[in-house]
Amino acid sequence: MIAWSEVGPRETMRDAVIGAGAAPGLERNCIDEIIVGRFACREFSSVAVARRTVEQILDVARFAPSGANIQPWHVYALAGAAKDEVSASLLRAHEDARNEHTSEYKYYARDLPDPYLDRRQEFGRLFYGSLGIAQTDAEARSRQTAKNYAFFGAPVGLIVTIDRRLEVGSWLDLGMFIQNVMLAAAGRGLQSCPQETFAKYHKVLRSLLSIPAEQMVVCGISIGHAKDPTTGRLMPRADAEAFASFKGFEN
């Protein structure tokens, strides 16, 4: 198995995972290509994405597994002037009153144990380092965060919500739905970026999009064409042997 020490951080994982160096008998297929080719795109081109394409993406994503077929997801799809209005309001809130807003759920544990803390710290070093931003430069980091609320220049933005009356199992369903959205986009030559930070400004979004009280804002998703299609995955991922245990296999 190829470890991350052998693959550059900006290099695509296609060849490392399913290419010529793959284990005997492991065939390359289009689903593998789509999964390993997806990355969190943070710089999109202005090329438009048709409403019909977004409808097709959501129409495919709805087949995500869902316990008891509850289908807990709801999506607000934005483009054009509607997206610009949402972006402007979020940017104002971020600039003028960011300390007055907070998400309705916790994304990270208060005290992350290892190896998760190490991975989060590595993310900070790699991500901000790639942008030339010192981790101690709070203002520069805030300016980078603000780009989220412009959907990183993407022509399409989704706001994803879940009914707050549901339990954690439905969040599992929702996560699989969100992954389906991103993979369906990638299968159409698009890239995406899931963005939890939209949850922080749920009050702003609730007013603008008439989100009912029982719906909790979970995240946003930016969708469009990557400005630089040669950009690869920046973040390393642990090999399967680091998180999986195998028993009872013949080989």
Stockholm file with secondary structure:
# STOCKHOLM 1.0

chainA/1-251         MIAWSEVGPRETMRDAVIGAGAAPGLERNCIDEIIVGRFACREFSSVAVARRTVEQILDVARFAPSGANIQPWHVYALAGAAKDEVSASLLRAHEDARNEHTSEYKYYARDLPDPYLDRRQEFGRLFYGSLGIAQTDAEARSRQTAKNYAFFGAPVGLIVTIDRRLEVGSWLDLGMFIQNVMLAAAGRGLQSCPQETFAKYHKVLRSLLSIPAEQMVVCGISIGHAKDPTTGRLMPRADAEAFASFKGFEN
#=GR chainA/1-251 SS CCCGGGSCTTSCSHHHHHSTTSCTTCCCCHHHHHHHHCCBCCCBCCCCCCHHHHHHHHHHHTTSCCGGGCCCEEEEEEEHHHHHHHHHHHHHHHHHHGGGCCCSSCSSCSSCCTTHHHHHHHHHHHHHHHTTCCTTCHHHHHHHHHGGGGGGGCSEEEEEEEETTSCHHHHHHHHHHHHHHHHHHHTTTCEEEEEGGGGGGHHHHHHHHTCCTTEEEEEEEEEECBSSTTCCCCSCCCCHHHHCCCCSCCC
#=GC SS_cons         CCCGGGSCTTSCSHHHHHSTTSCTTCCCCHHHHHHHHCCBCCCBCCCCCCHHHHHHHHHHHTTSCCGGGCCCEEEEEEEHHHHHHHHHHHHHHHHHHGGGCCCSSCSSCSSCCTTHHHHHHHHHHHHHHHTTCCTTCHHHHHHHHHGGGGGGGCSEEEEEEEETTSCHHHHHHHHHHHHHHHHHHHTTTCEEEEEGGGGGGHHHHHHHHTCCTTEEEEEEEEEECBSSTTCCCCSCCCCHHHHCCCCSCCC
//
